[in-house]
Amino acid sequence: MNEANRLKERAALASIAVSALLTAAKFAAGLASGSLAVLSEAGHNLADVATTALTYIAIRIANKPADEKHQFGHAKVEALAALVETGFLFALAVFILIEAIARLFGHATKIEANSFAFGVLIASIIVDLVRWKSLKRIAATTKSDALAADALHFSSDIVSSALALCGIAAARSGYPQGDALAALGLALFIAAAGFQIGRRTVNTLIDAAPKGLSSQIRSIAQTVPGVVKVETLRLRPAGAEVFGDIAITVSRTLPLEKAAAIEENVVAAIAAQHPEVAVTVATQPIALDDETMLERVLLIAAKRRVPVHHVTMQEIDGRTAISFDVELDGRMTHGNAHEIVSGLESEVGRELGPGIEVETHIEPLEPRPLRGQDAPPATCAEIAYALAKMASGMGPIRDVHGVRVRTTPDGLVVNYHCRVSPYLSVDEVHEHVDELDRKMRAAFTGIVRIVGHAEPLRT
């Protein structure tokens, strides 16, 4: 059990003990004085004992962890206890109201406004003032509905005891009807307190979101980078916690890992400002107005799990032409490959609109890893020397290094690094590296794959 739960239980137990002592004292004072107001206060305190005991039981149950049947925990048991307390208050208010009216319009009742009655009521006001402040602080700290109801109840006890005190003071001054009027006012006050407790409790039971919290959570989520818009937000209180779900929109071009990171950032941002709120975040991908044609083509290909590259876009006489290379399993029949590519072309055309010209080129993709081993040192040295010599005649490419040559059943696979000016464009570097690759393939027909990695020249 955590410290907050222990604090709630200790507060409830202390409240039961104090309510029991006050009840006994007020009953004794009421019977001795014959005051309806004091007896009403005794009945009020008896209800306090019953409801506070119920509060303690509810807190014990609410502290149980979530289980298979109660997946959001048992915190609403506290709200149920507060609702029962509301019923007690209304029943007591009706009883006092009926008796007060009977005394006002019926037979007169002799009232002995003795010092004992005055002393009990004054002590009760002091005790309830201490209890109200203490329980109010603990309820705010632990977010307990049941203790909050008790705190509000005891704040009403201060006023009701003061009314009873006024009633017996009026009776002692020679106006016995003042006691019944005080009881009448007490009944109305108890009913008003019960209504206030009941309204708050019903809001909790019907999952009414805490006032103003939804707009705060929405604003926090909206400020998280990557969130385009908060579509929906639902919150429901459960004791000290608030559970909810939030749907946000993100760019559809984002990879899944990035979208998941945005979800985590939203949860963290909300928890940082409202640790009592636990939300589940769902992302909805949408097309943004600033999406480029390239992004849209790559997105469609990624959804179909078809690798594409070398996307080219042209504007010809007011028409847009798009072409790209598609990599498919080299062992696949051309009929199947053509069907896949045709479907891709159709979807790209639908996405980009009518009048778009889409052309594709199919390239074989090696779907399985090539088994191989390092080439003999002599072969590696020969290829490294040829690379360096050819590069020396191509001004932009410098410092060929990291040459690796492997033999596979299909032929030689060559990887190398080189350096180029950092001020060259990507197009220029690609053109020079491709030229070097073509020369090497022409010189060594056994090379089936050559990969050149260009690095910026060190300054």
BAVEXVEX-788820 format. One record per residue: x, y, z of N, C-alpha, C, O, CB in turn. Coordinates in steps of 0.2 Angstrom, whole numbers, plus 5000, padded with zeros to 4 digits. Glycine has a CB too. Layout:
<recs>
XYZXYZXYZXYZXYZ...
</recs>
This chain:
<recs>
500449945000500050005000500450065000500950075004499550005006500350114996500750174995500550225001500050215004500750204988500950275001500850325007500150365006499850375011501450375007499950375000499350414999498750375002498350395005499250434992498750305000498250265003498250255010497750255013498250194999498850245013498850245020498550305024498250305029499550235023498750365021498550425023497750435023497450455028498850485019497450405018496750415017496450365022495950385025496550385010496650305023496350265028496450285035495950285039496750195028497050315037497050345044496650405045496350415050497850375045496550445040496050505040495350475041494950505045496050545034495150425038494450395038494350365045493850375048494350345033494850335048494750305054494750355060494350345064495350255056495150405059495150465064494450495064494150515069495650515063494150505058493550535057492950495060492450525063493350555050492950425060492450385063492450395070491950405073492650315061493050395073493150395081492850465083492450465088493850395083493050515080492750585082492050595081491650615085493150645078491750565075491050575074490650535079490150555082490850545067490950475081490550435087490550475093490050475097490950365087491050505095491150545102490650595101490250615106491850565103490650635096490150695095489450675095489050705098490350735089489350615092488650595092488350575099487850595101488550525087488750545103488550525109488450585114487950595117489050475113488950635113488850695117488250735115487850765119489450745116488050745108487550785106486850745108486350785109487550795099486850675108486250645110486050655117485550675119486250565108486650655121486550665128486250745129485850755133487150655132486650785126486450855127485650875124485350905127486850905123485550835119484850845116484350815120483750855121484850815109484450755123483950725128483850775134483350775137484150655129484450795136484450835143484050905142483750925146485150845145484150935136483850995134483150995131482751045132484351045130483050935128482350935124482450975117481850985114481850955128482950995115483051035109483050995103483450945102483651085109482551015098482550975092483150995088483450945084481950995088483451055088484051075084484651025087484951005082484151145085484651015093485250985096485150905094485650875092485350995103484550885095484450815093484550805085484750745083483650795095484350855081484450845074485150845073485450805068484150905071485550885076486250885076486550815078487050785075486650935080486250785083486450715085486350665079486750625078486150695092485750675076485550625071486050635065486250595061484850635069486150705064486650715059487350685060487650655055486750795058487550685066488250655068488150575067488650545066488450675074487550555069487550475068487550455061487850405059486850455071487250505056487350485049488150495047488350455043486950535045488450545051489150545049489550485051489950465047489450605054489350455057489750395059489650335053490050305051489450365066488950335051488850275046489150295040489450245037488050275045489150355037489450365031490150365031490550345026489150435028490450395037491250395037491450315038492050305035491450435043491150275041491250205041491250175034491650135032490850165046490750195030490650175023491250205019491450165015489950195021491450265021492050295017492650255018493050235014492150365020492750235025493350195026493350125022493850105019493350175034492750095022492750025018492850035011493150005008492049995020492550095008492650105001493350125000493550104994492150174999493650155004494350175003494850105003495250104998494650225008494650065007495049995007494949965001495349934998494749955013494249964998494149924992494449964986494749934982493349924991494450034986494750064981495450064980495750074975494550144982495750044986496550034985496749974982497349964981496750034992496249924981496449864977496749874970496449924967495849814977497249844968497449854961496949834956496449794957498149814960497049854950496649834944496649754943497249724944496849864938496149724941496149654940495749634933495649684929495749614945495649574931495349554925494649584924494449604919495349484924494349584930493649614930493549684930493149714927493249574935494049714934494049794935494649814932495149824936493949814942494649824926495349844922495549914923496149924922495249824915495149954926495250024927495350034935495350094937494750074924495349974939495449984946494749984949494249974946495850044948494750004956494150004960494050074963493650074967494249954966494350124960494250194963493550214963493450254967494750234959493150194958492450224958492050194964491450224965492150204952492250154968491950134974491850194979491350194982492350074978492450234979492350294983491850334981491450364985493050334983491650344974491150384972490450354974489950394976491150394964490450294974489850254976489650264983489150274985489850184974490250264987490150284995489850354996489450365000490750274998490150394992489950464992489250474990488850514993490350514988488950434985488250434983487850414989487250444990488150394977488050364992487650334998487650385004487050395007487950265001488150425005488150475010487650535008487350555012488850505010487650545001487150594999486450575001486050615003487150604992486250505000485650485002485450485009484950505011485550405000485950475013485950485021485750555022485250565026486550465024486050605019485950675021485250695019484950735023486450715017485050675013484350695011483850665015483350695017484250675004483950595017483450565022483450605029482850615031483650495023483950625031484050655038483650725037483350745041484750665040483850755031483550825030482750825030482450865033483750855024482450775027481750765027481450745034480950775035481550705022481750705038481550695044481550755049481050765052482050635048482050795049482150855053481650905050481350935054482850885052481550905044481050955041480350945044479950985046481050955033480150875043479450855046479350875053478850895055479350785044479850855057479850865064479850945066479450965070480450835068480250985062480251055064479551085062479351125066480751085059479251065056478551095055478051075060477651115062478351065048478151005062477650985067477751025074477251045077477750915069478351045076478451085082478151155081477951195085479151085084478251185075478151255073477351265074477051315076478351275067476951215071476251215070475851175075475251165075476051205063476251135079475951095084476051115091476051175092476151015083476051065095476151075102476851105104477351085101476051015107476851145109477451175111477851125115477651085119477351245115478551125114478951085118479451125123479751175120479451035113479451105129479851135134480651115132480851065131479651115141481051175132481751165130482151195136482051245139481951205124482551145139483051165144483751185141484151135140483151115149483851245139484451265136485051275141485151325143484351335132485251215143485751215149486451225146486651225140485751155153486951235151487651245149487951185145488451195141488051265155487751125147488051065144487851065136488351045133487751005147487251085134487051085127487551135124487751125118486351105126487551195127488051245124488751225123489051235118487951315128488951195128489651175128489851115123490351125119489851145135489351075122489451015117489451045110489851025106488850965118488951095109488951125102489551165100489751165095488251165101489751205105490351245104490951195103491351215098490551295110491051145107491551095106491551065099492051055095491551045111490951055097490751015090491051065085491351045080490051005090490851125085491051175080491851175079492151175074490851245082492151175085492951185085493151115082493651115078493151185092492951055084493150995081493050985074493450965070492850935085492451005072492251005065492651055060492851035055491551015063492851105063493351155060493951125058494251135053493351225064494251095063494951055063494850995058495250995053495151035069494350965058494250905054494150925046494350895042493650865056493750985045493651005039494251025035494351005030493151065039494651065039495351085036495751025034496151025029495651135040495850975039496250925038496050875033496450855028496250885045495350865032495150815027495150845020495250815015494450795029495050915020495050955014495750945011495850935005494851025015496250955015496950955013497150885011497450875005497450975019496950825015497150765013496750735006497050705002496950715019496150765006495750745000496050774993496050744988495050765000496350834994496650864988497250834987497450824981496750944990497650804992498350774991498250704988498550684983498650764997497650664990497650604988497050594982496950534979497450554993496750644980496250644975495650594977495450564972496550624968495450594983494950554985494250584985494150634988495150524993493850554981493150574981492750564988492450614990492750534976492850514991492550494997492750545003492350575006492650425000493450555003493650605008493450675007493350715011494450605009493450695000493150764998492450765000492250825003493250774991492050715000491350715002491350725009490950765012490950655000491750695013491750695020491950765022491650795027492250645023492450795019492650865021492150915020491950955024493250885016491750905014491150955013490650945018490350995020490950945006490550885020490050865025490150905031489750925034489950785026490850895033491050925040491051005040490951035045491650905042491151035034491051105033490351125034490151175037491251125026489851085032489151095033488951085041488551115043488751045029489351035044489251025051489351085055489051105060489650965054489851125053490051185057489451235057489251265062490651225054489151245051488551285050487951265054487651295057488351295043487851195053487251165056487351165064486851175067487151095054487951155067488051165074487951235076487651245081488751145076488151285072488051355074487251365074487051405078488351395069486851345069486151345069485851325075485351355078485851315062486051265077485751235083485951275089485551285094486051155084486551305089486751345095486251405095486051425100487451365094486151435089485651495089484951475091484651515095485651525082484751415089484051385091484051385099483551405102483951325088484551355102484451345110484551415113484351425119484951295112484951455110485051525113484351565112484251595117485551565109484051555107483351585106482851565111482451595114483051575099482851495112482451465117482651485124482151495128482451385117483251495126483451515132483251595133483151615139484151515133483151625128482951695128482251705128481951765128483251735122481851655129481151655129480751645123480151665122480951725132481051625118480751615111480851545109481351525105481051665106480451495112480551425110480451405103480751355101480051385115480051445099479951425092480651435088480751405083479451475089481151475091481751485088482151415087482551405082482251525092482051365092482351305091482051265085482451235081482251265097481451265084481151235078481351265071481451235066480351235078481351335072481651375066482351355064482551345058481551445067482751355069483451335068483451265065483851245061483851335075483051215068483051145065482851145058483051115053482551105069482351195056482051195049482651225045482751195039481451245049483051275047483551295043484151245042484451245037483851365046484251205048484751155048484551095042484951075039484751115054483851085042483651035037483851055030484051025026482951015038483651125029483751145022484551155020484751135015483451225021484951165025485651165024485951105023486351095019486051205030485651045027485950985026485750955018486150925015485650935031485150975016484950955010485350995004485550954999484150975008485551055005485951085001486651055000486951054995486051165003486951035006487551005006487550935003488050914999487850995014486950905004486950835001486850844993487150804989486250805003486550894991486450914983487150924981487350894975486050974982487550964984488250974982488650914981489050904976488551034986488650874986489050814986488750764981489150734977489050774993488150764980487850714975488050734968488150694964487050714976488050804967488150824960488850804958488950784952488050904959489350814963490050794961490150724960490450694956490550824967489750684964489850614964489550584958489750544955489450584970488950614956488650584950489050604944489150564939487950624949489350664944489850674938490450624937490550604932490150744939490650604943491150554943490850484940491250454936491450544950490350464943490050404941489850394933489850344930489450384945489650454931489450454924490050474919489950494913488850504923490650474922491250494918491250564915491550574910491250444912491050604919491050674917491850704918492150694923490650724921492150724912492850744913492850804917492450854918493050764905493450804921493550864926493550934922493850934916494250854929493250984925493151044921493751074919494251084923492751094926493851094913494451124910495051084908495451104905494651174915494951014910495550974909495650954902496150944899495450914913495050944898495050924891495450974887495850954883494350914889495251044888495651094884496351094886496751114881495251164885496551084892497251084894497651024891498151034888497351084901497350964891497650914888497750914880498250904877497350844889497250944877497250954870497751004868498150994863496550984868497851054872498351104870499051084871499451094867498251174875499151034876499851004877499950964871500550964869499850964884499550924869499650874864499750914857500150894853499050824863499450964856499451004850500151034849500451044844498951054850500551044855501151074854501751024853502351044852501351114861501650964853502150914852502350914845501950904841501850844855502950914843503250914836502950854833503050804835503950924836502750864827502450804823501750794823501450764819502850744825501350824828500650824829500350874824500450934825500450834836499950854819499650904815499050924818498850984818499450864808498650884821497950904824497750854829497850794828497450914818497450874834497150834839496350824837495950864837497150854846496250754834495550744832495050734837494550764837495650684827495150684842494750674847495050664853495650644854494350604845494750674859495050674866494450654870493950684871495350734868494550594874494050574879494350564886494850524886493650514876494050584891494350584898493850554902493250574902494650644900494050514907493550484912493950484919494450454919493250424910493650514924493950504931493850434934493350404933493650564935494350414938494250354942494650364948495250344948494550294937494350394953494750404959495250464958495150514956495050344962495850444960496350494960496650504953497050544951496950474965496450454948496750454942496250474936495650474938497050384940496450494931496050514925496250474919496850474917496050584923495850424916496050384910495750424904495250454904495850314911496050404898495750434892496150404886496650374886495850504892495850424880496150414874496150474870495650514870495850354871496650484866496750534861496950514854497450474854497250584864496650544849496850524842497150594839496850644839496150504838497750584837498050634833498250614826498250564824498750654837498250674822498450654815499250674814499450724817498050704810499550634810500250644808500350644800499850614797500750594812500850664798500950654791501050584789501350544792501650694789500750564783500750494781501350474778501550414777500150484776501850524777502450504774502950484780503550464778502750564771502750494786503250474792503350394792502850354791502950494798503950374794503950304795503650284801503550324806504750284795503550214802503150194808503550214815503250224820503050114808504150204814504550214820504550294823504450304829505350204819504450334818504350404819503650424822503650464827504550454813503150394819502550404822502450374829502150404833502050364817502750314830502750284837503150334842502850344848503050214837503650364840504050414844503550474846503650504851504650434841503150494841502750554842502250534847502050574852502450574836501950474847501450454852501750454859501450474864501250384850502350424859502750424866502850494869502750504875503350384865503050544864503150614866502550644869502550684873503450654860501950624866501250654868501150634875500950674879500750634863501250564876501150534883501550574888501350584893501250464883502250574886502650604891502550684892502550704898503350604888502350714887502150794888501550794893501550844897502050824881501050754892500450754896500650744903500450774908499850714893501050684904501150664911501650714915501550714921501550594910502050754911502450804914502050854918502250884923502950834909501450874915501050924918500450904922500250934926500850974912500250844920499650814923499850734925499650694921499050814919500250724930500450654931499850604933499950544933500950654937499250634935498750594936498350574930497850534931498250634941498550594924498150574918498550524914499150534913498050644914498250474913498550414909498150414902497550394902498550344913498450424897498050424890498350374886498950354886498150494887497950344881498150304876498150344869497650374868497750234875498650344866498750384860498650344853499050294853499350424860498250364849498150334842498350384837498150444837497450304841498750364832498950414826498550394820498350334818499650404825498350444817497950444810498350474805498450534805497250474811498650444800499050474795498550514790498050484788499450424791498850574788498450614783498950644778499550644779498050664787498650664772499050694767499150764768498650804769498750674760499750794769499850864770499850904763500050874758500450874774499650964764499651004757500351014754500451024748499351074759500951004758501551014756501950954754502550954753501951054761501550904753501850834751502150844743501750874739501350774751502750824742502950824735502750764731502550714734503750834735502850774725502650714721503150654722502850594722502750724713503750664724504250614725504050584732504050514732504950644726503850614737503650584743502950544742502950484745503450634748502550564738501950524736502050464733501750414734501450564733502550464728502750404724503050354729502950294729503150424718503550374733503950334737503450304743503550244745504450374741502950344745502450314750502050264747501950204750502050374752501850264741501350214738501850154737501550094738501150244731502450164734502850104733503050064740503050004740503550124730503150104745503250074752502650034754502749984757503450134757502050064753501450024756501349964752501149914755500850074755501649964746501549894742502149854742502249804740501449914734502649884746503249844748503649824741503949774740503149774752503649874737504049874731504649924731504449984731503549884724505249904731505749954731505849994724505749964719506449914732505850054724505950094718506550144719506650164725505250134717506850174714507350224714507350254708507050244703508050184716507850304708507950344701507250374699507050364693508250304696506850404703506250434701506450504697506750544700505750454707506150504691506250564687505550594686505050564684506650544681505550664686504950704685505050754679505550784680504650734691504650754675504750804669504050844668503550814668504950764663504150904666503550944664503550954656504050984654503451014667503150924652503150924645502450954642501950924643503250854642502551014640501951044637501351044642500751034640501751014630501451064648500951064653500751004656500250994660500351094650501050944654500950884656501550854661502050874659500750834651501350814666501850794670502050714669501550674668501650794678502650704668502850634666503350614672503750644674503250624659503150554675503550524680503850454678503450414675503150514687504450444679504750374678505150354683505450404687505150374671505250294685505650264690505750194689505450164685505250274697506350174692506550104692506250064697506150084703507350094692505950004696505649954701506049894701506249864696504949944699506249874708506649814709506249754711505849764716507249834714506249704707505849644709506349584708506849584705505249634704506049534712506449464712506649444705506249434700506049414715507349434704507549424697507349354695507349334689508249424697507049304700506849244698506149244696505849194693506949194703505749294697505049304696504949304688505349324684504749364699504349274686504149274679504049344677503749384681503649224677504149364671504049434668503249444669503149504670504349444661502849394668502149414668501949434675501549484675501749344666502149404680502049424687502349494688501949534691502249364692502949504686503249564687502849624684502749674687503949564685502649614678502249664674501649674678501349734678502149644667501249624681500649634684500749684690500349724692500349574686501349664694501449704700501549784698501349824701502049674704501949784693502149854691501549894688501449954689502749854686501149864685500549894682500049914687499849974687500149844677500049874693499649894699499949964702499550004704499549844704500549964702500950014705500850084701500650134704501650004706500850074694500750134690500050154690499950214691500950104683499550114691498850134691498750174698498450224698498450074691499050154703498950184710499250254710499050304712499150144716499850254707500250324707499850364702499750424704500950314704499550344697499150384693498550414696498350474696498950354686498150364700497550394704497750444709497450494710497250334707498350434712498550474718498750544715498550594718499150444721499050544709499350614707498850644702498850704701499950604703498250614700497750644696497750624689498250594687497750714697497250644685497250624678497750664674497950724676496550644675497950644669498450674664499150664666499650694663498350744665499250624671499950604674500250544669499850494669499950594681500750554666501050504663501550464667502050494670501450524656501450394668501850354673502250304669501850264665501450324678502850294669503250244665503750214671504050244675503650274659503850144670504250114675504750064671504650044665503850074679505350054674505850004671505949954677506149974682506550044669505949894675505949834680506749814680507049804675505549774678506949814686507649784687507649724691507249724696508149844690508149674690508149614694508449634701508949664702508549564691508049604706508349614713508549544716508149494715507749644718509149544719509349484722509049474729509349504733510149474722508549434730508249434736508549394741508449394747507549404735509049354739509449304744510149334745510449354740509349234742510449324751511149344752511549294748511449234747511349334759512049324745512549294741513149264745513449294749512949334735513249194745513749164749514449174746514449174740513649084750514849194749515549214746516049214752515949194757515549274743516649234749517249234754517749284751517649304745517649164754518249314755518649364753519049334747519249274747519149384758519149374742519549354736520349344738520549374743519549404730520649304734521449304735521749364736521549414732521749254730522249374740522549444741522849474734522849534733523149434745523049424729523349454723522749484719522849534716523649394719522149454719521549484715521349544718521249594715520949434715521349544725521149614728521649664727521449724725521149604736522349654727522849704726522749724718522849784717523549674727522649684714522549694707522049744706522049794702522449634702521449734709520849774708520949844711520749894709520249744711521249844717521449904721521849944717521750014717521749884728522349924714522849954710522449984704522550044702523449914707522049944700521749974694521250034696521150074693521349914691520850024702520450074704520850144705520650194703520050054711521350134709521750194710522050224704522050294703522350174715522250184699522550214693522050244689522150304686522850154689521450214688520850244684520650314688520450354684520350194684520550314694520350374698520850424697520650484697520250354705521450414696521950464696521850504689522050564689522650444696521550474684521450504678520750544678520550574673521450454672520450534683519750574684519750624690519650604695519150514685519950684688520150734693519750734699520050734705520150794690519050734699518650744705518750684710518750694716517950744704518950624708518950564713519750564715520150554711518750504710519750564722520450554725520450494730519950474733520650624728521050474732521150434738520650374738520250374743521050474744520750334733520350264734520650224739521250214740520350234727520250204744520450164750519950114752519350114749520650214756520050074757519550024759519349984754518749964754519050064762519749954750519549914744519449844747519849814750520049914738518849814746518649744748518349704742517949734738518149744754518649644741518449604735518249534738518649504741519049604730517649514736517349454738517149414732516949434727516749454743517249344732517049304727516449274729516349244734517649244726515949264724515249234725515149184719515549194714514749284725514649144719514549104714514349144707514449114702513949054715514149204708513949244702514549284699514549304694513349284704515049294703515649334701515949374707515749354713515449374695516249424705516649464711516149524713515849554709517249494708516149534719515849594722516349644725516749614729515249574728516349704723516949754725516649804728516149834726517349774719516949824734516749884738517349924739517849904740516349864745517249994738517850034740517550104742516950124741518250044733518050144745517950214747518350254743518950234741518050224755518150314742518550364739518350434742517850444746518450364731518750484740518550554743518450604737518750594731519150584747518050654738517850704733517750764736517750774742517250684729517750824732517650884735516950894738516450874735517750944729516950924744516250924748515850974744515250984746516350944755516151014739515751064736515351044730514951074727516151124735515550984728515250954722514450934724514350914729515550894719514050934719513350914720513350834720513750804718512850944714512750814723512650744723512650714716512950664714512050724726512350744711512250724704512950724701513150674698511850774700513450764702514050764700514550714702514850674699514450834701514450694709514850644712514550574709514950534708514750644720513950574709513650504706513850494699514050434697512850504707513950544695514150534688514850514688515050464684514050604684515250544692515950524692516050454694516450414692516450574696515750434700515850364703515550314698515850264697515450364710514950334695514750284690515150274684515250214681514050314687515550324682516050324676516550274678516850234674516250394674516850284685517350234687517150164687517450124686517550264694516450154690516250084690516150054683516349994682515550094693515950094678515950064671516650044668516649994665515550114666517150084670517750074668518050004671518349964668518250134669517850004677518149944681517749874678518049824677518049944688517149884677516749824674517049804667517049744665516049844673517249854663517449844657518149814657518349764653517549904652518549834662519249804663519249734666519649694665519649854667518749724671518649654674517949634673517549644677518849664682517949584668517249564666516949514672516349504672517249524660517349494677517149454682516749484687516449454692517749414685516749554687516449594692515649594691515449624686516749664693515249574696514549574695514249634699513649654697514249514697514649664703514349714707514949754710515349724713513849684713514849824709515449864712515049924715514649954712515849894706515249934722514949994726515450034728515950024732514549964732515350104726515850154728515550204733515050224731516150194721515850214738515650254743516050314744516650314745515650224750515750374742516150434741516150474748515550484750515950484735516750494750516750534756517050604755517450614750517150504762516850654759517150724757517850724759518150694763516750784762518250764755518950774756519050804763518650854764519250814750519550784766519750814773520050884771520550884767520150774777519850934775520151004774520651014780520951064780519651054773
</recs>
